[in-house]
Amino acid sequence: ARQLGATETDTLPTNLEVEAALREYQSIYQDDEHAERLFAMRSVAAEVLTLLAPFRAYLTGAVLDGTAGRYAEVDIEVYADSAKDVEIFFLNQNLRYEHREARKLAHDTPEAILVFDWDDVPVRLSIHESRAERRASAERVRLDGVEKLLAASVPAP
C-alpha cells in the first residue's frame, strides 16, 4: 500500500464511519433488543447520577451516544476536589467498588477509576480533578439530559 502512495491512515475508516457501521449493524440485527438494553442502561445512568448529586457528574460514551452493545459499561465522569472524596462517599454509602489507577497519558486522564455494578450493569466512574471540568471536550450530559433521553425513548410494552 505504501508503494502505491496510500498512507496508513488513508486505508482506515474514520471514527464517524465506524460509528455509522455500528449503528447500521445494530438496527439490522439487534433493533428491539438494543433499544431495551439502551433504555435499561440509561436508567442505571440516571440512578447513579442521582446518587452522585453531591459531585459534578456526567454521562459519556456509548450509552450516551446510543451505540452501547451487549457488554458495554455505563461511563460516568465525575469532577471532584479529590478522588478520595468520592471514594469516602462510596464507603459511606456501603457501595462495593474496584479501584483502578488510571494510566497517565494525557492532561485529561482521570485521577482514579472506580468500577462497580449497579443492578447487574457495569459502571465505570472516571474521577477528574474539578479544574479539568472546563477543559473536557467529550460529549457529555448531566442528569437532566439523561432524563430527556429516557423520556424520548420509552420502550413499547
NORVEN-V823178 format. One record per residue. N is the residue number from 1. RES is the residue in three letters. PHI is phi in whole degrees, -180 to 180 (NA if undefined). PSI is psi in whole degrees, 0 to 359 (NA if undefined). OMEGA is omega in radians with two decimals (* if undefined). Layout:
n:N res:RES phi:PHI psi:PSI omega:OMEGA
n:N res:RES phi:PHI psi:PSI omega:OMEGA
//
This chain:
n:1 res:ALA phi:NA psi:320 omega:3.13
n:2 res:ARG phi:-63 psi:323 omega:-3.14
n:3 res:GLN phi:-65 psi:334 omega:3.11
n:4 res:LEU phi:-88 psi:358 omega:3.11
n:5 res:GLY phi:92 psi:7 omega:3.12
n:6 res:ALA phi:-88 psi:121 omega:3.07
n:7 res:THR phi:-79 psi:165 omega:-3.09
n:8 res:GLU phi:-60 psi:323 omega:-3.11
n:9 res:THR phi:-75 psi:338 omega:3.11
n:10 res:ASP phi:-67 psi:331 omega:-3.05
n:11 res:THR phi:-89 psi:349 omega:-3.12
n:12 res:LEU phi:-98 psi:145 omega:3.08
n:13 res:PRO phi:-72 psi:155 omega:3.07
n:14 res:THR phi:-77 psi:167 omega:3.08
n:15 res:ASN phi:-60 psi:322 omega:3.13
n:16 res:LEU phi:-65 psi:321 omega:3.11
n:17 res:GLU phi:-67 psi:320 omega:3.11
n:18 res:VAL phi:-65 psi:315 omega:3.14
n:19 res:GLU phi:-63 psi:320 omega:3.11
n:20 res:ALA phi:-63 psi:319 omega:3.12
n:21 res:ALA phi:-66 psi:321 omega:3.11
n:22 res:LEU phi:-64 psi:315 omega:3.12
n:23 res:ARG phi:-62 psi:319 omega:3.12
n:24 res:GLU phi:-64 psi:315 omega:3.11
n:25 res:TYR phi:-59 psi:313 omega:-3.12
n:26 res:GLN phi:-63 psi:322 omega:-3.13
n:27 res:SER phi:-70 psi:331 omega:-3.14
n:28 res:ILE phi:-82 psi:313 omega:-2.96
n:29 res:TYR phi:-104 psi:343 omega:-3.04
n:30 res:GLN phi:-136 psi:26 omega:-2.94
n:31 res:ASP phi:-53 psi:298 omega:-3.10
n:32 res:ASP phi:-66 psi:313 omega:-3.13
n:33 res:GLU phi:-60 psi:318 omega:-3.10
n:34 res:HIS phi:-65 psi:316 omega:-3.13
n:35 res:ALA phi:-62 psi:317 omega:3.13
n:36 res:GLU phi:-66 psi:316 omega:-3.13
n:37 res:ARG phi:-64 psi:316 omega:-3.13
n:38 res:LEU phi:-62 psi:319 omega:3.10
n:39 res:PHE phi:-62 psi:316 omega:3.14
n:40 res:ALA phi:-63 psi:318 omega:-3.12
n:41 res:MET phi:-69 psi:323 omega:3.09
n:42 res:ARG phi:-69 psi:328 omega:3.06
n:43 res:SER phi:-65 psi:318 omega:3.07
n:44 res:VAL phi:-62 psi:316 omega:3.13
n:45 res:ALA phi:-59 psi:317 omega:3.13
n:46 res:ALA phi:-63 psi:319 omega:3.12
n:47 res:GLU phi:-65 psi:317 omega:-3.13
n:48 res:VAL phi:-68 psi:319 omega:3.10
n:49 res:LEU phi:-64 psi:325 omega:3.07
n:50 res:THR phi:-64 psi:315 omega:3.10
n:51 res:LEU phi:-59 psi:321 omega:-3.07
n:52 res:LEU phi:-87 psi:20 omega:-3.13
n:53 res:ALA phi:-53 psi:326 omega:3.11
n:54 res:PRO phi:-65 psi:348 omega:-3.12
n:55 res:PHE phi:-117 psi:172 omega:3.07
n:56 res:ARG phi:-95 psi:100 omega:-3.03
n:57 res:ALA phi:-117 psi:145 omega:-3.11
n:58 res:TYR phi:-136 psi:144 omega:2.96
n:59 res:LEU phi:-86 psi:136 omega:3.09
n:60 res:THR phi:-136 psi:179 omega:2.95
n:61 res:GLY phi:82 psi:203 omega:-2.98
n:62 res:ALA phi:-67 psi:329 omega:3.12
n:63 res:VAL phi:-69 psi:323 omega:3.09
n:64 res:LEU phi:-70 psi:311 omega:-3.04
n:65 res:ASP phi:-82 psi:356 omega:3.03
n:66 res:GLY phi:89 psi:11 omega:-3.12
n:67 res:THR phi:-105 psi:11 omega:-3.09
n:68 res:ALA phi:-61 psi:129 omega:3.11
n:69 res:GLY phi:-94 psi:188 omega:-3.09
n:70 res:ARG phi:-55 psi:322 omega:-3.00
n:71 res:TYR phi:-111 psi:23 omega:-3.11
n:72 res:ALA phi:-74 psi:155 omega:3.02
n:73 res:GLU phi:-100 psi:156 omega:2.97
n:74 res:VAL phi:-84 psi:117 omega:-3.12
n:75 res:ASP phi:-96 psi:121 omega:3.13
n:76 res:ILE phi:-126 psi:135 omega:3.06
n:77 res:GLU phi:-107 psi:136 omega:3.11
n:78 res:VAL phi:-123 psi:138 omega:3.08
n:79 res:TYR phi:-114 psi:116 omega:-3.05
n:80 res:ALA phi:-139 psi:162 omega:3.10
n:81 res:ASP phi:-62 psi:326 omega:-3.13
n:82 res:SER phi:-153 psi:143 omega:3.06
n:83 res:ALA phi:-62 psi:328 omega:3.13
n:84 res:LYS phi:-63 psi:325 omega:3.10
n:85 res:ASP phi:-59 psi:318 omega:-3.14
n:86 res:VAL phi:-69 psi:318 omega:3.13
n:87 res:GLU phi:-65 psi:319 omega:3.09
n:88 res:ILE phi:-64 psi:319 omega:3.08
n:89 res:PHE phi:-58 psi:314 omega:3.12
n:90 res:PHE phi:-62 psi:317 omega:3.12
n:91 res:LEU phi:-63 psi:317 omega:3.12
n:92 res:ASN phi:-66 psi:333 omega:3.10
n:93 res:GLN phi:-88 psi:1 omega:-3.08
n:94 res:ASN phi:57 psi:39 omega:3.11
n:95 res:LEU phi:-96 psi:129 omega:3.10
n:96 res:ARG phi:-85 psi:136 omega:3.14
n:97 res:TYR phi:-150 psi:163 omega:3.04
n:98 res:GLU phi:-111 psi:129 omega:3.13
n:99 res:HIS phi:-91 psi:130 omega:3.08
n:100 res:ARG phi:-125 psi:136 omega:3.05
n:101 res:GLU phi:-79 psi:135 omega:3.10
n:102 res:ALA phi:-85 psi:142 omega:3.06
n:103 res:ARG phi:-73 psi:130 omega:3.14
n:104 res:LYS phi:-81 psi:95 omega:-3.11
n:105 res:LEU phi:-113 psi:331 omega:-3.05
n:106 res:ALA phi:-149 psi:173 omega:-3.13
n:107 res:HIS phi:-65 psi:338 omega:-3.11
n:108 res:ASP phi:-100 psi:16 omega:3.11
n:109 res:THR phi:-71 psi:134 omega:-3.14
n:110 res:PRO phi:-67 psi:154 omega:3.06
n:111 res:GLU phi:-66 psi:319 omega:-3.11
n:112 res:ALA phi:-153 psi:162 omega:3.09
n:113 res:ILE phi:-130 psi:128 omega:3.06
n:114 res:LEU phi:-111 psi:131 omega:3.14
n:115 res:VAL phi:-119 psi:132 omega:-3.13
n:116 res:PHE phi:-155 psi:167 omega:3.08
n:117 res:ASP phi:-106 psi:140 omega:3.07
n:118 res:TRP phi:-128 psi:114 omega:-3.05
n:119 res:ASP phi:51 psi:46 omega:3.13
n:120 res:ASP phi:65 psi:17 omega:3.06
n:121 res:VAL phi:-110 psi:127 omega:3.14
n:122 res:PRO phi:-71 psi:135 omega:3.14
n:123 res:VAL phi:-123 psi:134 omega:3.10
n:124 res:ARG phi:-117 psi:114 omega:-3.08
n:125 res:LEU phi:-106 psi:113 omega:3.11
n:126 res:SER phi:-97 psi:121 omega:-3.08
n:127 res:ILE phi:-103 psi:122 omega:3.13
n:128 res:HIS phi:-114 psi:157 omega:3.04
n:129 res:GLU phi:-70 psi:151 omega:-3.00
n:130 res:SER phi:-59 psi:326 omega:-3.11
n:131 res:ARG phi:-69 psi:342 omega:3.13
n:132 res:ALA phi:-74 psi:347 omega:-3.10
n:133 res:GLU phi:-61 psi:323 omega:-3.13
n:134 res:ARG phi:-70 psi:332 omega:-3.10
n:135 res:ARG phi:-86 psi:345 omega:-3.03
n:136 res:ALA phi:-59 psi:133 omega:-3.09
n:137 res:SER phi:-117 psi:346 omega:-3.11
n:138 res:ALA phi:-69 psi:154 omega:3.07
n:139 res:GLU phi:-65 psi:134 omega:-3.10
n:140 res:ARG phi:-157 psi:154 omega:3.08
n:141 res:VAL phi:-138 psi:152 omega:3.06
n:142 res:ARG phi:-86 psi:185 omega:-3.10
n:143 res:LEU phi:-56 psi:316 omega:-3.11
n:144 res:ASP phi:-62 psi:326 omega:3.09
n:145 res:GLY phi:-68 psi:322 omega:3.10
n:146 res:VAL phi:-67 psi:319 omega:3.11
n:147 res:GLU phi:-62 psi:323 omega:3.08
n:148 res:LYS phi:-66 psi:318 omega:3.10
n:149 res:LEU phi:-61 psi:318 omega:3.13
n:150 res:LEU phi:-65 psi:316 omega:-3.13
n:151 res:ALA phi:-64 psi:328 omega:-3.12
n:152 res:ALA phi:-82 psi:351 omega:-3.04
n:153 res:SER phi:-134 psi:37 omega:3.12
n:154 res:VAL phi:-63 psi:124 omega:-3.11
n:155 res:PRO phi:-68 psi:151 omega:3.11
n:156 res:ALA phi:-70 psi:144 omega:-3.12
n:157 res:PRO phi:-70 psi:NA omega:*
//
